Amino acid sequence: MAAGRAFLRAAPSSLAAGAGRFAFACPTALPLTAAAAAATGPHRRGRGRCYCSASDAPPPPPYVLTTPLYYVNAPPHMGSAYTTIAADAIARFQRLLDKRVVFITGTDEHGEKIATSAEACGRNPKDHCDTISNSYKMLWADLDIEYDKFIRTTDRKHEAVVNDFYSRVLDSGDIYRADYEGLYCVSCEEYKDEKELGENKCCPVHLKPCVPRKEDNYFFALSKYQHQLEDLLTKNPNFVRPSHRLNEVQGWVKSGLRDFSISRASVEWGIPVPNDTKQTIYVWFDALLGYISALLDDGEKASLQQAVERGWPASLHLIGKDILRFHAVYWPAMLMSAGISVPDAVFGHGFLTKDGMKMGKSLGNTLEPKDLVNRFGVDSVRYFFLREVEFGNDGDYSEERFINIVNAHLANTIGNLLNRTLGLLKKNCKSTLAFDSIAAADGISLKDNVENLVDKAKDQFENLLLSSACETLMEIGNLGNLYIDEQAPWSCFKQGGESAEKAAKDLVIILETMRIIAIALSPITPSLSLRIYTQLGFTEDQFRTLRWEDTKWGGLKAGQVMMEPKPVFARIETETDEKDQSSSKATKGGKKKARSQGLVEA
Ligand SMILES: Nc1ncnc2c1ncn2[C@@H]1O[C@H](COP(=O)(O)OP(=O)(O)OP(=O)(O)O)[C@@H](O)[C@H]1O
């Protein structure tokens, strides 16, 4: 058993936690890049690294990170984008740490709600799923999401895995048939406890009345796992994060677990129950398995065992708090029943809200991420939501706040500083560095401050404190701005002699600071980081092979030639800006304003 992993109940040895770790061995006959790609998917291609060790020791376990598989009842919205952007930032950070990352996302395509939405659009369910699933893929491309695996629960390989899983749970004696009567929320696809419902028996998330249902279904004996779940939560306090959500989950478990139905007699659009084709498998007993079936490569033998051997258990399930019960209670119990390791951690983040209500497809109060990308650019969208919403809590969207934050941080603190510095370097040093960054920073406290803050940001990323990590990196930008303003290299160059030499060193110091920010911020704003990095005279290939350790001070060397300065981030203009600009044209203020847009040198 791997240290720190919760593995409960004796499992067949082939499915035990460690068994899958050996499955990624590189076919050594292949050249390195092709081998890496074959082993872990398209994003490893071109990274030029192979995970085989010379001693044939098994490679370390992959970092398997998942988003929810989004329900294709409607196209994605800013809420779905939020989870996926956060997951992408975490995946990118883990890759910077040189981890072998398997970042899984996808779509959940079965169930009553899908069949109803397909019918409403006049499409058959499969066509409907194809269309909506594709809209997720397109949005992920627009948002710079670099996933490794995209699973659809209508994929054939997934069906095979679900069948195997169902049989295992059946063999464990945890499935039985019974009548069930209760109040059902179609939007949640879940029977609800009457005491958790609002007025008129409304679902608290979807605000729609739940309907009475009576069915003869198959049930999963969740109640059998009461003690094992209590144990899991007590012994692994990091299993559910943030910690206030752990309390919530512990409360649910303590209040007593009830068996839940895992089939539907009235829903045709689903995977048939093995040995009873009159029923289909309940969406959650199907969709959660997508995290495992995603691990299979296309074309390989589709079985549960094979999939588990490809890298299970997941290191982190990133989800919204709405589906915490499924991931932190139902799912681990299901896995225990099937003798499979439970994931390392489940992180339930908060909701993006509009007027205090959760944005969601069912409520229809959503924000279009594609519109935001078209208007403000992908880096702004990624940065704003990760910076502004404390990860784990709810956050309300305001366009005014969006523009203010993005302009202040990305345009002014970062873009303007880079542009001013490169402008000075062009004018005074022919865009060429006269000193190594280590020599230039000798005895300068900014270097130590930057290094300390980078360590702090690393720690924050590791602990999923994404907003705090952004804040720390902006602190570095602020220090850079303070430094250039205090040292005023533009006037030192005018003085010539030693002053000019000192000014040339100061520019190297600022540019090295920018280089470090570009790397450390790249999980959040990959496109902006690439633009900064290439302005500093590096190639895109060099950017793609960067690691967190490259944030160490000293990357810029004497003789490095910088690119022609051009703004790396376009400030978002507002109506007030336009008015200000026209009135300040004839005044000195015009120059100050233009400077804040990253357009002129100091
Ligand atoms: N408002 C939101 N804020 C943050 N994350 C959200 C939000 N809405 C959806 N998500 C993300 O999507 C997941 C739910 O996916 P789903 O496809 O069910 O979307 P949905 O819009 O919540 O659907 P519905 O409104 O029908 O419940 C959440 O667990 C979370 O990861």
The ligand as an SDF file (V2000), in Angstrom:
LIG
                    3D

 31 33  0  0  0  0  0  0  0  0999 V2000
  -22.2960   27.9020  -10.2370 N   0  0  0  0  0  0  0  0  0  0  0  0
  -21.2790   27.0740  -10.1930 C   0  0  0  0  0  0  0  0  0  0  0  0
  -20.1760   27.4050   -9.5210 N   0  0  0  0  0  0  0  0  0  0  0  0
  -19.1180   26.6000   -9.4630 C   0  0  0  0  0  0  0  0  0  0  0  0
  -19.0840   25.3990  -10.0830 N   0  0  0  0  0  0  0  0  0  0  0  0
  -20.1640   25.0090  -10.7760 C   0  0  0  0  0  0  0  0  0  0  0  0
  -21.3190   25.8200  -10.8700 C   0  0  0  0  0  0  0  0  0  0  0  0
  -22.2130   25.1880  -11.6390 N   0  0  0  0  0  0  0  0  0  0  0  0
  -21.6620   24.0190  -12.0080 C   0  0  0  0  0  0  0  0  0  0  0  0
  -20.4220   23.9140  -11.4930 N   0  0  0  0  0  0  0  0  0  0  0  0
  -19.5040   22.8050  -11.6830 C   0  0  0  0  0  0  0  0  0  0  0  0
  -20.1890   21.8160  -12.4270 O   0  0  0  0  0  0  0  0  0  0  0  0
  -20.4860   20.6970  -11.5900 C   0  0  0  0  0  0  0  0  0  0  0  0
  -21.8850   20.2120  -11.8410 C   0  0  0  0  0  0  0  0  0  0  0  0
  -21.9740   19.8800  -13.1760 O   0  0  0  0  0  0  0  0  0  0  0  0
  -23.3830   19.8590  -13.9080 P   0  0  0  0  0  0  0  0  0  0  0  0
  -23.0910   19.4010  -15.2710 O   0  0  0  0  0  0  0  0  0  0  0  0
  -24.3740   19.1210  -13.0930 O   0  0  0  0  0  0  0  0  0  0  0  0
  -23.7210   21.4210  -13.9790 O   0  0  0  0  0  0  0  0  0  0  0  0
  -24.8620   22.3530  -13.3870 P   0  0  0  0  0  0  0  0  0  0  0  0
  -24.8860   23.5950  -14.1830 O   0  0  0  0  0  0  0  0  0  0  0  0
  -24.6290   22.4710  -11.9180 O   0  0  0  0  0  0  0  0  0  0  0  0
  -26.2010   21.5830  -13.7000 O   0  0  0  0  0  0  0  0  0  0  0  0
  -27.5730   21.8050  -13.0290 P   0  0  0  0  0  0  0  0  0  0  0  0
  -27.8310   23.2790  -12.9030 O   0  0  0  0  0  0  0  0  0  0  0  0
  -28.4710   21.1080  -13.9870 O   0  0  0  0  0  0  0  0  0  0  0  0
  -27.4640   21.1340  -11.6820 O   0  0  0  0  0  0  0  0  0  0  0  0
  -20.3130   21.1980  -10.1880 C   0  0  0  0  0  0  0  0  0  0  0  0
  -20.0010   20.1740   -9.2710 O   0  0  0  0  0  0  0  0  0  0  0  0
  -19.1630   22.1530  -10.3570 C   0  0  0  0  0  0  0  0  0  0  0  0
  -17.9770   21.4400  -10.5050 O   0  0  0  0  0  0  0  0  0  0  0  0
  1  2  1  0
  2  3  1  0
  2  7  2  0
  3  4  2  0
  4  5  1  0
  5  6  2  0
  6  7  1  0
  6 10  1  0
  7  8  1  0
  8  9  2  0
  9 10  1  0
 10 11  1  0
 11 12  1  0
 11 30  1  0
 12 13  1  0
 13 14  1  0
 13 28  1  0
 14 15  1  0
 15 16  1  0
 16 17  2  0
 16 18  1  0
 16 19  1  0
 19 20  1  0
 20 21  2  0
 20 22  1  0
 20 23  1  0
 23 24  1  0
 24 25  2  0
 24 26  1  0
 24 27  1  0
 28 29  1  0
 28 30  1  0
 30 31  1  0
M  END
$$$$
